[in-house]
Amino acid sequence: MTLLSGDDAYCEGAADTKSNGASASQSQYPPSSSSPENVRSASSISNPTQPTRYPGLEQETRRICLRESQFDEEQVVRLLLQELHDRGFVDTFTKLQQESGYTLENEPIAQFRASILAGEWLKVEEALQTIGISTQEARNAALFLVKRQQFLELLEARKLKQALLILQNELSALTDDVLQLHRLSSLLMCPSPEALRAAADWDGGDGRSRFLVLESLQAYISPGKMVPVHRMETLFAQAIAHQCEACSYHVRPASQGLYVDHTCPSPVFPQGLQSSLRGHEDEVWYLAFSPDGRYLASASRDKTCIIWSMEDRSIVHRLSGHEGEVSYLAWSPNSKTIVSASSDKTLRLWDVDSGDLLQEFDGHDETVTSCRWLGDNDKFISGGMDHKIIIWSTNGSIIKQISSPRVHDLAVSVDRSLLLVADEKTDIHAYDLATLTFLYNLREPAEVMSLALSSDAQYCITGLCTGELHMWDLNTRLRMREFSGHAQGKYVIRCAFAGLDDCLITTGSEDGLAFVWNRDTGKLLARLRGHTKTTNVCAWSTAAGALATASDDKTICIWPAYHGAPSDMSGVSMQSPANQSSVASDDEDKSMASGAHSTTLSVDVAF
C-alpha cells in the first residue's frame, strides 16, 4: 500500500514484500530507453515543502485506498509501473516500486529482457527453458523467433558461414514451414546489409528489431510474469472503441479524451433540415459529394447536372449537353473533374473549375447506369444495360472491356482491388478489378436495385425491390443483417453507408422519407421528412459533415450531421424556430403513405 503520511501511516494489511516475491527496495525493471530529455523527475512535478493545493487530500486518499476495488491491486500497480517507465518518469517509477512493494518484473524476466536487447543470444536461449513457457511447441516457436533474429544479424555482419549453420542446423529443426525457410535461405544471396534489410523488411540489429522480437516473445510468456507491451494504452483504446460501438449516432471521432466517456450528443444525427436546394426542372435521380467536401453534384431527369457549393449552397455550374436523362455521377479522387452517365448511351467528363466539357465517351449501346473512378484521376469504369463493363481512359479511349450481365449498379473498393456488380436480377457479381476476372456471386431473393460498398470493403449493402436492405460480410460471404421500414418497389432508390467509419446505413423511400439505421445494431435512428415525393438517393460526406437527399419533387435536402457543420441559413427551411426534432403520429405516417404529403419539414427520431 502507499505510504500516506508519517513513517507508520500505512493502510491496513500492508506488507513490505508482495506476492511476486520482490522486496520493496528492489527495482528489477531495466533503465528506461527514453532519451535523457524525455526522462522527468518526480521532484520536477511537485515540491514537498510547498503547502498542498487541496486541503484534506491525505484524508480523502486514505478513504479511497481503503475502499474495496474489483481489480487486483498488484495488477493495477504493475500497469502503472509499466506506463510510468514507458513515459520516462524514472524517479516516480522507482518510488512507486518502493512504496507499493511490487516490481514490474522479477529478476529472471528482467535478465531475459536485457539479454534480448543486448543480443546475448546464448543467455536468451537458456532463459527460454526456465521462464515458464508451458509447452515444448511454444518453446520451439519462441526459439525460432530468437534464432531468426540471430540469423539476420549474422547476415548483416556478413558472417555468412555462421548464419548458414544456424539456418541448416537450428532454424530448420524448429519449423515445418518450408516456404519461410526458403525465404530465409534466399537472404544469403543479398550482396549488402542494405539489400538484406530491404529484402527482409527488417531495420537491422541497431534498429527496433530486437524490441519487436521481445514483443513477439511475450505471446509465449505468462502475462503475470511479463506484462504485455503498452498494456494500459491497449485497455484505453479498447474502452474507447467499445464506447464508440455503443454510440448510436457515431458521426464524429472519439476526441473527448480519457476524462469522460465518448458520446455523440443525441440526437446528433440528423440535426434537422438545414437547406432545401432548388435548381432542377425535373426529378433528381443521383447525388455525389466531392471527396474534399466542397461541392455536391446532382443528376436529373431534366438531362442536366448541377454542381452546388457546400459553402453557400449556390449553383456553381449547370452542366448541359446530354440528350437523355442523367442517372449517375462520379467525382475524380482529386475533386477536379466529374463523370456523368446518361440514358443517351454516353458518358461525359467535365472540368469542375470551369464547367467545360472535357471529353465524351461513346461505347455503350444502351443506357449507362453507373460509373466509378479507379484510384487515380485518369481512369474510370462504367456499366450499362447493354451487358458491357468498360474501363476508360480520360482521353476517351477504351482500356478494357468485358461482357457482363445487365448492370443495375456497381461499386469499387477504395484500394481498387474489388469490383461489385449488381445485375438486373438477383445477383451481386464480384470481380478482381486488376484483371476483371470473376471471383464469386452473392444471391438475393429479389431484384437488386442498388448497392453500396463500405470504405474498408468488408461490407456491402443491397437495396431490393421488396423494400429491404441487406448487409453482407464480404469476408465470410454471409448475409449479416436486414433493414426495413422504407417503401420501395418499382423505382430505383439508392442506398449508402454514412457516418464516421460507415457506422450508419441510409436509403430513400417511395413515401418521401429517408431512413437512417445504426449499421451494427440495426436500430432505426431517424426518418427524415423533407420531400413530398419519392426520395431517390442519399449521399454522405464526412468532409462536409452532412447527409444529402434528392427526390422526384425536384429538390435536394441537406441534413447536417453534427453541431458546427458548414451552414448557410439563406433559403433554409427549418422545421421550427428552435429546430427541434418532432415525432410523427401514426395518422401522419398513414397520410404520408397514402400520398397526402405534408409540407412540414421535420425529423422523426427513433430512440
Secondary structure, 3 states (H helix, E strand, C coil): CCCCCCCCCCCCCCCCECCCCCECCCCCCCCCCCCHHHCCCHHHCCCCCCCCCCCCHHHHHHHHHHCCCCCCHHHHHHHHHHHHHHCCCHHHHHHHHHHHCCCCCCHHHHHHHHHHHHCCHHHHHHHHCCCCCCCHHHHHHHHHHHHHHHHHHHHHCCCHHHHHHHHHHHHHHHCCCHHHHHHHHHHHHCCCHHHHHHHHCCCCCCCCHHHHHHHHHHHHCCCCCCCCCCHHHHHHHHHHHHHHHCCCCCCCCCCCCCCCCCCCCCCCCCCCCCEEEECCCCCEEEEEECCCCCEEEEEECCCEEEEEECCCCCEEEEEECCCCCEEEEEECCCCCEEEEEECCCEEEEEECCCCCEEEEEECCCCCEEEEEECCCCCEEEEEECCCEEEEEECCCCEEEEEECCCEEEEEECCCCCEEEEEECCCEEEEEECCCCEEEEEEECCCCEEEEEECCCCCEEEEEECCCEEEEEECCCCEEEEEEECCCCCCCCCEEEEECHHHCEEEEECCCCEEEEEECCCCCEEEEEECCCCCEEEEEEECCCCEEEEEECCCEEEEEECCCCCCCCCCCCCCCCCCCCCCCCCHHHHHHHHCCCCCCCCEEEECC
